Amino acid sequence: MKTIKHIKERVTDFENLYLAYIHARKNKRFRREVLAFSAHLEDNLHRIQTALINQTYVPGRYHKRVIHEPAERLIMWQNFVHRVVQWAVYQVLNPAFVSAYIEDSFACIPGRGTNAAAQRLYQFMQQAGRKQKQAGLDAAGKPKLRYWVQKLDTSKFFYRIDHRVSMDLIGRKCGYDPWLMWLMDLFINAPNERFGFPPGLGVNDLAPEEMLTDKGLAVGSLLNQMLANINQNEVDHFAKRQLHIHYYVRYMDDIVMLADSKAQLLEWRRQIAAFMTDRLKLELNPKKCFIQPISHGVDFCQYRIFPTHIKLKKATALRMKHNLKRIQRLYAEGQMSLERAQKAVTSYTGLLSHCDSWHLTQSIFGEDGWFKLQRNSDKIDEDKAPSLSKS
């Protein structure tokens, strides 16, 4: 394994820190803490540089909030200065790890994402569907060859990641560089912070002081997204190199695989579960692991994917409609600008463009669709309303 070298020099290089600042402020330039940091930019970057070089840097406390969509999660984030530090480390480490990822891994990788993951699975489903069709039917009118799809989900993934395993995975790639191990220990084993859930428990099942100190990574942290991907990359290589699974796609902790045998899929699940337990100290969630015919389709990355077409997942469609109605209301009441509303609409039309959604798109955005952006003059004070111009 090729190790990453000169990490301290590259992370603390002033140009790297400045680029980290540029990335950290993206879409947040006018927030108060970002403006305050930017007002004394050079001094603040030099202060970070000195603290990292002298190993006097101390990460800040995490802010925490529970979100309920698409699922109930405890998300955690730090103040802007610490996000700059995370970006500085990420820019040096992540490219080296990405180069070792398999082709069919899609989370947190430049140029890959949910749409690319969905398209890759769709390609596999099409191939399996064609083979099934070409095999024909038996005397009873049933398919001679039948393909099945299996989906695996890791139980409380972020909240169950083992700290020792994460430190070892980083250390192996970086030659256990003392400076980097010191810095990563600050983020993984964060002082006075608890990120982990005991087995079988969720965010509403325990008090903050009952959370674990040796398990879990902060959901919402840039470095932790990288660490989670590094963790599951071990599963990817086990599946590809040892189990030789061809039809295999992963997005973060969601794994989908195809085979023409249910028994084969069950055996793969057993071996992957054993590998995850032994190597990564993680468990599959039996309630979210299933096998079904490919003709039934499978939910993956906001879509429901079939061998013949892709539809928007029902939960995603409902959430989109709910948000669009909220945008309509806020714009009508003068609480949202035209520019912001149009950006939201563009993101949704982009999502719809990646699947077979003509009827859904027409029912919402078509000539006779229900989504219209109109001001309600009775409910707004024009002097206080956001600007309608795109500038």
DOVEXKE-94751 format. One line per 5 residues: their letters; for each residue x, y, z of N, C-alpha, C. Coordinates in steps of 0.1 Angstrom, whole numbers, plus 5000, padded with zeros to 4 digits. Example, Ala and Ser with C-alpha at 12.3 -4.5 7.8 and 13.67 -1.06 7.14 Angstrom:
BEGIN
AS	5132:4943:5078:5123:4955:5078:5132:4967:5078; 5128:4978:5071:5137:4989:5071:5129:5000:5079;
//
This chain:
BEGIN
MKTIK	5008:4988:5000:5000:5000:5000:5009:5013:5000; 5006:5021:4990:5014:5034:4990:5010:5043:5000; 5019:5048:5009:5016:5057:5020:5016:5071:5016; 5009:5079:5023:5009:5094:5021:5020:5100:5029; 5028:5108:5023:5040:5114:5029:5039:5129:5030;
HIKER	5048:5134:5039:5049:5149:5041:5035:5155:5045; 5028:5148:5053:5014:5152:5056:5014:5166:5064; 5022:5167:5074:5022:5179:5082:5026:5191:5074; 5036:5190:5065:5040:5202:5057:5029:5205:5047; 5022:5195:5041:5012:5198:5031:4999:5204:5038;
VTDFE	4995:5198:5049:4983:5203:5056:4985:5217:5061; 4996:5220:5067:4999:5234:5073:5004:5244:5063; 5006:5240:5050:5010:5250:5040:4999:5261:5039; 5004:5273:5038:4994:5285:5038:4985:5284:5027; 4989:5280:5015:4980:5280:5003:4970:5269:5005;
NLYLA	4973:5258:5012:4964:5247:5015:4953:5252:5025; 4958:5260:5035:4948:5266:5044:4939:5276:5038; 4944:5284:5029:4936:5294:5022:4925:5287:5013; 4929:5276:5006:4920:5269:4998:4909:5262:5007; 4914:5257:5019:4904:5251:5028:4894:5262:5032;
YIHAR	4898:5274:5035:4889:5285:5038:4879:5287:5027; 4884:5287:5014:4875:5290:5003:4864:5279:5002; 4868:5266:5004:4859:5255:5004:4849:5256:5016; 4854:5259:5027:4846:5259:5039:4835:5270:5039; 4838:5281:5032:4828:5292:5032:4818:5291:5020;
KNKRF	4820:5281:5012:4811:5280:5000:4796:5279:5005; 4788:5288:4998:4774:5289:5001:4771:5294:5016; 4782:5299:5023:4780:5304:5036:4787:5318:5038; 4790:5325:5027:4799:5336:5028:4793:5347:5037; 4780:5348:5038:4774:5360:5045:4769:5356:5059;
RREVL	4773:5345:5063:4770:5341:5077:4779:5349:5087; 4774:5352:5098:4781:5361:5107:4795:5356:5111; 4796:5343:5114:4809:5338:5118:4819:5338:5107; 4814:5336:5095:4823:5336:5083:4827:5350:5080; 4819:5360:5081:4822:5373:5079:4833:5378:5089;
AFSAH	4831:5374:5102:4840:5377:5112:4854:5371:5110; 4854:5359:5105:4867:5352:5102:4874:5359:5090; 4866:5362:5080:4871:5368:5068:4876:5382:5070; 4871:5389:5080:4876:5402:5082:4890:5403:5086; 4895:5392:5093:4909:5391:5097:4915:5378:5091;
LEDNL	4913:5376:5078:4916:5363:5072:4930:5359:5074; 4940:5367:5070:4954:5363:5071:4958:5360:5085; 4954:5368:5095:4957:5366:5109:4951:5352:5113; 4939:5350:5110:4932:5338:5114:4939:5325:5108; 4942:5326:5096:4949:5314:5089:4963:5312:5095;
HRIQT	4970:5323:5098:4983:5321:5104:4982:5315:5118; 4971:5319:5125:4968:5314:5139:4966:5299:5138; 4958:5294:5128:4955:5280:5126:4968:5273:5123; 4976:5279:5114:4989:5273:5110:4998:5271:5121; 4999:5281:5130:5008:5280:5141:5004:5269:5151;
ALINQ	4990:5269:5154:4985:5259:5163:4987:5245:5158; 4985:5243:5145:4987:5229:5140:5002:5225:5140; 5011:5234:5136:5025:5231:5136:5030:5228:5150; 5026:5236:5160:5030:5234:5174:5022:5224:5182; 5012:5218:5175:5003:5208:5182:4996:5214:5194;
TYVPG	4992:5227:5193:4985:5233:5204:4970:5235:5200; 4966:5230:5188:4953:5231:5183:4943:5223:5191; 4932:5229:5195:4921:5222:5202:4908:5223:5195; 4902:5212:5191:4889:5213:5184:4878:5219:5193; 4869:5226:5187:4858:5232:5194:4847:5222:5197;
RYHKR	4838:5226:5206:4826:5218:5209:4817:5216:5197; 4809:5206:5197:4800:5203:5186:4786:5209:5189; 4780:5215:5180:4766:5219:5181:4758:5207:5176; 4746:5205:5183:4738:5193:5180:4724:5196:5177; 4718:5189:5168:4704:5191:5165:4698:5178:5159;
VIHEP	4686:5175:5162:4679:5163:5157:4671:5167:5144; 4673:5160:5133:4665:5163:5121:4656:5150:5119; 4645:5152:5112:4635:5142:5111:4633:5137:5096; 4640:5144:5087:4639:5140:5073:4652:5138:5067; 4655:5127:5059:4645:5117:5055:4643:5106:5066;
AERLI	4652:5106:5076:4650:5098:5088:4655:5106:5100; 4652:5101:5112:4655:5108:5124:4670:5106:5127; 4678:5117:5127:4692:5116:5129:4696:5128:5138; 4707:5125:5146:4714:5135:5154:4725:5140:5146; 4725:5153:5141:4736:5159:5133:4744:5168:5142;
MWQNF	4757:5169:5139:4766:5177:5148:4776:5185:5139; 4779:5197:5143:4788:5205:5135:4796:5214:5144; 4807:5219:5139:4816:5228:5147:4815:5242:5141; 4821:5251:5148:4822:5265:5143:4831:5266:5131; 4831:5277:5124:4837:5278:5111:4852:5275:5111;
VHRVV	4859:5280:5121:4874:5279:5122:4878:5264:5122; 4870:5256:5128:4873:5241:5129:4870:5234:5116; 4860:5240:5109:4857:5234:5095:4868:5237:5086; 4874:5249:5087:4886:5252:5079:4897:5242:5081; 4899:5238:5094:4910:5228:5097:4906:5215:5091;
QWAVY	4893:5211:5092:4889:5198:5086:4891:5198:5071; 4888:5209:5064:4890:5210:5050:4905:5209:5046; 4914:5215:5055:4928:5215:5052:4933:5200:5053; 4928:5192:5062:4933:5178:5063:4926:5170:5051; 4914:5173:5049:4906:5165:5039:4913:5167:5025;
QVLNP	4917:5179:5022:4923:5181:5008:4936:5173:5006; 4943:5170:5017:4955:5163:5015:4953:5148:5015; 4944:5143:5024:4942:5129:5026:4932:5123:5016; 4921:5129:5014:4910:5123:5006:4914:5118:4992; 4921:5126:4984:4925:5122:4971:4933:5109:4971;
AFVSA	4941:5107:4981:4949:5094:4982:4940:5082:4985; 4930:5084:4993:4921:5073:4996:4912:5070:4984; 4907:5081:4978:4898:5079:4967:4904:5071:4956; 4917:5073:4953:4924:5065:4943:4923:5050:4945; 4920:5046:4957:4920:5032:4961:4906:5026:4961;
YIEDS	4896:5035:4959:4882:5030:4960:4878:5023:4947; 4868:5014:4949:4864:5006:4937:4855:5015:4928; 4853:5010:4916:4846:5018:4906:4831:5020:4910; 4826:5010:4917:4812:5010:4921:4809:5015:4935; 4818:5024:4940:4815:5031:4952:4813:5046:4948;
FACIP	4802:5052:4954:4798:5065:4949:4797:5076:4959; 4797:5073:4972:4795:5084:4982:4807:5092:4984; 4805:5105:4985:4816:5115:4989:4828:5114:4980; 4826:5112:4967:4837:5111:4957:4835:5121:4946; 4845:5129:4943:4843:5139:4933:4839:5133:4920;
GRGTN	4828:5138:4913:4823:5133:4901:4814:5121:4902; 4812:5117:4914:4802:5106:4917:4792:5111:4928; 4780:5106:4927:4770:5110:4937:4758:5101:4936; 4747:5106:4941:4735:5098:4941:4730:5094:4927; 4730:5104:4918:4726:5101:4904:4734:5091:4897;
AAAQR	4748:5093:4899:4757:5083:4892:4755:5069:4898; 4753:5068:4911:4750:5055:4918:4738:5049:4913; 4727:5057:4911:4714:5052:4906:4716:5047:4892; 4723:5054:4884:4725:5050:4870:4733:5037:4869; 4743:5036:4878:4751:5024:4877:4743:5011:4881;
LYQFM	4734:5013:4891:4726:5002:4895:4716:4999:4884; 4711:5009:4878:4701:5008:4867:4708:5000:4855; 4720:5003:4852:4728:4995:4842:4729:4981:4846; 4732:4978:4858:4732:4964:4863:4719:4957:4862; 4708:4964:4866:4695:4958:4865:4691:4956:4851;
QQAGR	4694:4964:4842:4691:4962:4828:4698:4949:4823; 4711:4948:4826:4719:4936:4821:4712:4923:4827; 4709:4923:4840:4703:4912:4846:4689:4909:4839; 4681:4920:4837:4668:4918:4831:4669:4912:4817; 4679:4916:4809:4681:4911:4795:4684:4896:4796;
KQKQA	4693:4892:4805:4697:4878:4806:4685:4870:4810; 4677:4875:4819:4665:4868:4824:4655:4866:4812; 4654:4877:4804:4644:4876:4793:4649:4866:4782; 4662:4867:4779:4668:4858:4769:4667:4844:4772; 4667:4840:4785:4666:4826:4789:4653:4820:4786;
GLDAA	4642:4829:4785:4629:4824:4781:4621:4818:4793; 4610:4811:4790:4601:4805:4800:4602:4790:4799; 4599:4784:4810:4598:4769:4810:4584:4765:4806; 4581:4752:4807:4568:4746:4802:4557:4752:4811; 4560:4755:4823:4549:4761:4832:4547:4776:4830;
GKPKL	4555:4782:4821:4553:4796:4818:4561:4805:4828; 4570:4799:4836:4578:4806:4845:4592:4809:4839; 4599:4820:4844:4612:4823:4838:4622:4811:4841; 4630:4807:4831:4640:4797:4834:4651:4802:4842; 4654:4815:4841:4664:4822:4848:4658:4834:4856;
RYWVQ	4661:4835:4868:4654:4846:4876:4665:4853:4884; 4666:4866:4882:4675:4874:4890:4668:4880:4902; 4677:4881:4913:4672:4887:4925:4681:4899:4929; 4675:4908:4937:4682:4919:4942:4682:4919:4957; 4694:4921:4963:4695:4922:4977:4701:4935:4982;
KLDTS	4695:4941:4992:4699:4954:4998:4703:4951:5012; 4715:4957:5015:4721:4956:5029:4722:4970:5035; 4719:4970:5048:4720:4983:5055:4727:4981:5068; 4737:4989:5071:4744:4988:5084:4737:4995:5095; 4735:4988:5106:4728:4993:5118:4734:5005:5124;
KFFYR	4727:5017:5124:4732:5029:5130:4746:5032:5126; 4748:5033:5113:4762:5032:5108:4771:5043:5114; 4768:5055:5112:4777:5066:5118:4779:5065:5133; 4768:5061:5140:4768:5061:5154:4775:5048:5160; 4778:5039:5151:4784:5026:5156:4799:5024:5151;
IDHRV	4804:5033:5143:4818:5032:5138:4828:5032:5150; 4836:5022:5150:4846:5020:5161:4858:5029:5159; 4861:5036:5170:4872:5046:5170:4886:5039:5167; 4888:5028:5173:4901:5022:5171:4903:5017:5157; 4892:5012:5151:4892:5008:5137:4895:5019:5128;
SMDLI	4889:5031:5130:4891:5043:5122:4905:5048:5123; 4911:5048:5135:4925:5052:5137:4934:5043:5130; 4931:5030:5130:4940:5020:5123:4939:5022:5108; 4927:5024:5103:4926:5025:5088:4934:5038:5083; 4933:5049:5091:4940:5061:5088:4955:5058:5089;
GRKCG	4959:5052:5100:4973:5049:5102:4980:5041:5092; 4973:5030:5087:4979:5021:5077:4982:5029:5064; 4973:5038:5060:4976:5045:5048:4986:5056:5049; 4988:5061:5062:4997:5073:5064:5009:5069:5072; 5012:5056:5072:5024:5051:5079:5025:5055:5094;
YDPWL	5013:5056:5100:5011:5060:5114:5020:5072:5117; 5018:5082:5108:5025:5095:5110:5021:5101:5123; 5031:5104:5132:5028:5108:5146:5019:5121:5146; 5023:5130:5138:5015:5143:5138:5001:5141:5133; 4999:5133:5123:4985:5131:5118:4977:5123:5128;
MWLMD	4983:5113:5134:4976:5105:5144:4972:5113:5156; 4980:5123:5160:4976:5132:5170:4964:5140:5166; 4964:5146:5154:4953:5154:5149:4940:5146:5147; 4941:5134:5141:4929:5126:5139:4923:5121:5152; 4932:5119:5162:4927:5115:5175:4918:5126:5181;
LFINA	4922:5138:5178:4914:5149:5184:4900:5150:5178; 4899:5146:5165:4885:5146:5158:4878:5133:5161; 4885:5121:5161:4878:5109:5163:4874:5106:5178; 4884:5108:5186:4882:5106:5201:4880:5120:5207; 4871:5128:5202:4869:5142:5206:4868:5143:5221;
PNERF	4876:5151:5227:4875:5153:5242:4862:5158:5246; 4856:5152:5256:4843:5157:5262:4832:5156:5253; 4833:5147:5242:4822:5145:5233:4818:5131:5233; 4805:5128:5230:4800:5114:5229:4792:5114:5216; 4795:5104:5207:4789:5103:5194:4781:5090:5193;
GFPPG	4785:5080:5201:4780:5066:5198:4767:5062:5205; 4760:5053:5198:4748:5047:5203:4751:5032:5207; 4745:5028:5218:4746:5013:5221:4738:5005:5211; 4741:4992:5210:4734:4984:5200:4719:4985:5201; 4712:4987:5190:4697:4987:5191:4690:4999:5195;
LGVND	4698:5009:5199:4692:5022:5205:4694:5033:5195; 4684:5043:5195:4685:5054:5186:4685:5067:5194; 4683:5078:5187:4685:5091:5193:4675:5094:5204; 4663:5088:5203:4653:5091:5213:4653:5081:5224; 4662:5071:5224:4662:5060:5233:4671:5062:5245;
LAPEE	4679:5073:5245:4689:5074:5256:4692:5089:5258; 4697:5092:5270:4701:5105:5273:4715:5108:5268; 4719:5121:5266:4732:5124:5260:4743:5118:5268; 4742:5117:5282:4753:5112:5290:4754:5097:5288; 4744:5090:5282:4744:5076:5280:4751:5072:5267;
MLTDK	4754:5082:5258:4760:5079:5245:4774:5074:5248; 4780:5067:5238:4793:5061:5240:4805:5070:5236; 4816:5068:5242:4828:5076:5239:4837:5069:5229; 4836:5056:5228:4846:5048:5219:4839:5044:5206; 4827:5048:5204:4820:5045:5191:4814:5058:5185;
GLAVG	4812:5058:5172:4804:5068:5166:4813:5080:5161; 4808:5086:5150:4814:5098:5144:4803:5108:5142; 4807:5121:5143:4797:5131:5142:4791:5132:5128; 4778:5130:5127:4771:5131:5114:4771:5146:5110; 4776:5149:5098:4776:5163:5093:4790:5168:5093;
SLLNQ	4800:5161:5098:4814:5166:5098:4821:5161:5085; 4828:5170:5078:4835:5166:5066:4845:5154:5068; 4853:5155:5077:4863:5145:5079:4856:5131:5083; 4845:5132:5090:4838:5120:5093:4832:5113:5081; 4827:5121:5071:4822:5115:5059:4834:5107:5052;
MLANI	4846:5113:5052:4857:5106:5046:4860:5093:5054; 4860:5094:5067:4863:5082:5076:4853:5071:5074; 4840:5075:5072:4830:5065:5070:4832:5058:5057; 4836:5066:5046:4838:5060:5033:4850:5050:5034; 4861:5055:5041:4873:5046:5043:4869:5033:5049;
NQNEV	4860:5034:5059:4855:5022:5067:4848:5013:5057; 4839:5017:5050:4831:5008:5041:4839:5004:5029; 4850:5011:5025:4858:5007:5014:4864:4993:5017; 4866:4990:5030:4870:4976:5034:4860:4966:5029; 4847:4969:5031:4837:4960:5027:4837:4958:5012;
DHFAK	4839:4969:5005:4839:4969:4990:4850:4960:4985; 4862:4961:4990:4873:4952:4985:4871:4938:4989; 4865:4935:5001:4861:4921:5004:4851:4916:4995; 4841:4924:4991:4830:4919:4982:4836:4916:4968; 4845:4925:4964:4850:4924:4950:4861:4914:4949;
RQLHI	4871:4914:4958:4883:4906:4957:4881:4892:4962; 4873:4890:4973:4872:4877:4978:4859:4870:4975; 4848:4878:4975:4835:4872:4971:4833:4872:4956; 4840:4881:4949:4839:4882:4934:4825:4886:4930; 4818:4895:4937:4805:4899:4933:4806:4910:4922;
HYYVR	4800:4906:4911:4800:4915:4899:4790:4926:4900; 4777:4923:4902:4767:4933:4903:4766:4938:4918; 4774:4948:4920:4776:4953:4934:4777:4968:4933; 4769:4976:4941:4769:4990:4941:4768:4995:4956; 4776:5005:4960:4775:5010:4973:4774:5025:4973;
YMDDI	4765:5030:4981:4764:5045:4984:4764:5046:4999; 4775:5050:5005:4777:5051:5020:4774:5037:5026; 4764:5036:5034:4762:5023:5041:4751:5014:5034; 4746:5019:5023:4736:5012:5015:4743:5004:5004; 4742:4990:5005:4748:4981:4995:4737:4974:4987;
VMLAD	4738:4974:4974:4729:4966:4966:4737:4956:4957; 4732:4944:4956:4738:4934:4948:4728:4925:4941; 4732:4920:4930:4723:4912:4922:4729:4898:4920; 4720:4888:4918:4725:4874:4915:4713:4866:4910; 4716:4855:4904:4705:4846:4898:4702:4835:4908;
SKAQL	4706:4837:4921:4704:4827:4931:4701:4833:4945; 4690:4831:4951:4687:4836:4964:4697:4830:4974; 4701:4817:4972:4710:4811:4981:4724:4818:4981; 4728:4822:4969:4741:4828:4967:4740:4842:4974; 4729:4849:4973:4728:4862:4980:4728:4861:4995;
LEWRR	4722:4851:5000:4722:4848:5014:4735:4845:5019; 4743:4837:5012:4756:4833:5016:4765:4846:5015; 4764:4854:5005:4772:4867:5005:4768:4876:5017; 4755:4876:5021:4752:4884:5032:4758:4879:5045; 4758:4866:5046:4764:4859:5058:4779:4863:5059;
QIAAF	4786:4862:5048:4800:4864:5048:4803:4879:5050; 4796:4888:5044:4798:4902:5046:4795:4906:5060; 4784:4900:5066:4781:4903:5080:4792:4899:5089; 4798:4887:5087:4809:4882:5095:4821:4891:5094; 4824:4895:5081:4836:4903:5079:4834:4917:5086;
MTDRL	4822:4923:5085:4820:4936:5092:4821:4935:5107; 4816:4924:5112:4817:4922:5127:4832:4920:5131; 4839:4912:5124:4853:4908:5128:4862:4920:5125; 4861:4926:5113:4871:4936:5109:4867:4950:5113; 4854:4953:5113:4850:4967:5115:4842:4969:5127;
KLELN	4838:4959:5135:4830:4960:5147:4816:4966:5144; 4811:4963:5132:4797:4968:5128:4788:4956:5126; 4775:4959:5126:4765:4949:5124:4755:4953:5113; 4750:4944:5105:4739:4947:5096:4726:4948:5103; 4717:4956:5097:4704:4958:5103:4695:4948:5097;
PKKCF	4691:4937:5103:4683:4927:5097:4669:4932:5092; 4664:4942:5099:4651:4948:5095:4651:4955:5081; 4663:4959:5077:4664:4967:5065:4672:4959:5054; 4675:4946:5057:4682:4938:5047:4671:4929:5041; 4670:4928:5027:4660:4920:5021:4664:4915:5007;
IQPIS	4657:4905:5002:4659:4899:4989:4646:4899:4982; 4645:4903:4969:4633:4903:4962:4636:4902:4947; 4627:4898:4938:4629:4897:4924:4632:4911:4919; 4641:4911:4908:4645:4925:4903:4632:4931:4897; 4622:4924:4893:4610:4930:4887:4603:4938:4896;
HGVDF	4605:4936:4909:4598:4944:4920:4605:4958:4921; 4617:4959:4916:4625:4972:4918:4631:4973:4932; 4639:4983:4934:4646:4985:4947:4648:5000:4949; 4645:5005:4961:4648:5019:4965:4662:5021:4967; 4668:5031:4960:4682:5034:4961:4685:5048:4957;
CQYRI	4691:5056:4966:4695:5070:4963:4684:5078:4957; 4673:5079:4964:4662:5088:4961:4653:5082:4949; 4657:5071:4944:4649:5066:4932:4645:5051:4935; 4635:5047:4928:4631:5033:4927:4635:5027:4914; 4644:5018:4914:4650:5013:4901:4645:5000:4897;
FPTHI	4641:4999:4885:4636:4986:4879:4645:4983:4867; 4644:4970:4862:4652:4967:4850:4649:4975:4837; 4637:4981:4837:4632:4988:4825:4631:5003:4826; 4631:5008:4839:4630:5022:4840:4633:5026:4855; 4634:5040:4857:4637:5045:4870:4626:5055:4874;
KLKKA	4620:5053:4886:4610:5062:4891:4616:5070:4903; 4610:5081:4906:4613:5088:4918:4607:5080:4930; 4615:5078:4941:4610:5071:4952:4598:5079:4958; 4588:5071:4963:4575:5078:4967:4578:5087:4979; 4586:5083:4988:4589:5092:4999:4596:5105:4995;
TALRM	4605:5104:4985:4612:5116:4979:4602:5125:4972; 4593:5119:4964:4583:5126:4957:4574:5134:4967; 4570:5127:4977:4561:5134:4987:4568:5145:4994; 4581:5143:4998:4589:5153:5004:4591:5165:4995; 4593:5162:4982:4595:5173:4972:4582:5181:4971;
KHNLK	4571:5175:4970:4558:5182:4969:4556:5191:4981; 4559:5185:4993:4557:5193:5005:4566:5205:5005; 4578:5204:5001:4588:5215:5001:4584:5226:4990; 4579:5221:4979:4574:5230:4969:4562:5238:4973; 4553:5232:4980:4542:5240:4986:4546:5250:4996;
RIQRL	4556:5246:5004:4562:5256:5013:4569:5268:5006; 4576:5265:4995:4582:5276:4987:4571:5285:4982; 4560:5279:4977:4549:5287:4972:4544:5296:4982; 4542:5291:4994:4536:5299:5005:4546:5310:5009; 4558:5307:5011:4568:5317:5015:4570:5328:5005;
YAEGQ	4570:5324:4992:4571:5334:4982:4559:5343:4981; 4547:5337:4982:4535:5344:4982:4534:5355:4993; 4539:5351:5005:4539:5360:5017:4551:5369:5017; 4560:5369:5007:4571:5378:5006:4582:5374:5015; 4583:5362:5020:4594:5357:5029:4605:5350:5021;
MSLER	4604:5349:5008:4614:5343:5000:4616:5351:4987; 4628:5353:4983:4631:5360:4971:4629:5351:4959; 4627:5357:4947:4625:5350:4935:4637:5341:4931; 4649:5347:4934:4661:5340:4931:4662:5327:4939; 4659:5328:4952:4660:5316:4960:4650:5306:4957;
AQKAV	4638:5310:4954:4627:5301:4950:4631:5294:4937; 4636:5301:4927:4640:5295:4914:4651:5285:4916; 4661:5288:4925:4672:5278:4927:4666:5265:4933; 4656:5266:4942:4650:5254:4947:4643:5246:4936; 4636:5253:4928:4628:5247:4917:4638:5240:4907;
TSYTG	4649:5247:4904:4659:5241:4895:4665:5228:4900; 4667:5228:4914:4673:5216:4919:4663:5204:4918; 4650:5207:4920:4640:5196:4919:4638:5192:4904; 4638:5201:4895:4637:5197:4881:4649:5189:4876; 4660:5193:4882:4672:5185:4879:4671:5170:4884;
LLSHC	4666:5169:4896:4664:5156:4902:4654:5148:4893; 4643:5154:4889:4633:5147:4880:4639:5143:4867; 4649:5151:4862:4654:5148:4849:4662:5135:4848; 4666:5130:4860:4674:5117:4860:4665:5105:4861; 4652:5106:4860:4644:5094:4861:4632:5096:4851;
DSWHL	4623:5086:4850:4612:5086:4842:4600:5093:4849; 4599:5106:4847:4590:5114:4856:4582:5124:4848; 4579:5121:4835:4572:5130:4827:4558:5134:4833; 4551:5124:4837:4537:5127:4842:4538:5135:4855; 4547:5132:4864:4549:5139:4876:4553:5153:4874;
TQSIF	4563:5155:4865:4568:5168:4861:4557:5177:4856; 4549:5171:4847:4538:5179:4841:4527:5183:4851; 4524:5173:4860:4514:5176:4870:4518:5187:4880; 4531:5189:4881:4536:5200:4890:4540:5212:4883; 4549:5211:4873:4554:5223:4866:4549:5225:4852;
GEDGW	4540:5216:4847:4535:5218:4834:4526:5230:4832; 4521:5232:4820:4512:5243:4817:4500:5243:4827; 4494:5231:4829:4483:5230:4838:4487:5225:4852; 4500:5226:4855:4505:5221:4868:4501:5231:4880; 4502:5225:4892:4497:5233:4903:4508:5243:4909;
FKLQR	4520:5241:4905:4531:5250:4911:4532:5263:4903; 4529:5274:4910:4530:5287:4904:4536:5296:4915; 4545:5305:4911:4551:5315:4920:4543:5328:4918; 4535:5332:4928:4527:5344:4927:4528:5351:4941; 4529:5364:4940:4529:5372:4952:4514:5374:4957;
NSDKI	4512:5374:4970:4499:5377:4976:4500:5391:4982; 4495:5401:4974:4497:5415:4978:4490:5418:4991; 4480:5410:4995:4473:5413:5008:4481:5408:5020; 4491:5400:5018:4498:5394:5029:4512:5400:5031; 4517:5408:5022:4531:5413:5023:4531:5428:5023;
DEDKA	4542:5433:5029:4545:5447:5028:4556:5448:5018; 4553:5454:5007:4563:5455:4996:4576:5461:5000; 4576:5470:5010:4588:5476:5014:4597:5467:5022; 4591:5456:5027:4599:5446:5035:4601:5433:5027; 4595:5432:5016:4596:5419:5009:4610:5418:5002;
PSLSK	4615:5406:5001:4628:5404:4994:4628:5408:4980; 4639:5412:4975:4640:5417:4961:4635:5406:4951; 4628:5410:4941:4623:5400:4931:4633:5399:4919; 4643:5407:4919:4653:5406:4908:4663:5395:4911; 4669:5390:4900:4678:5379:4901:4692:5384:4907;
S	4694:5397:4906:4706:5402:4911:4706:5403:4926;
//
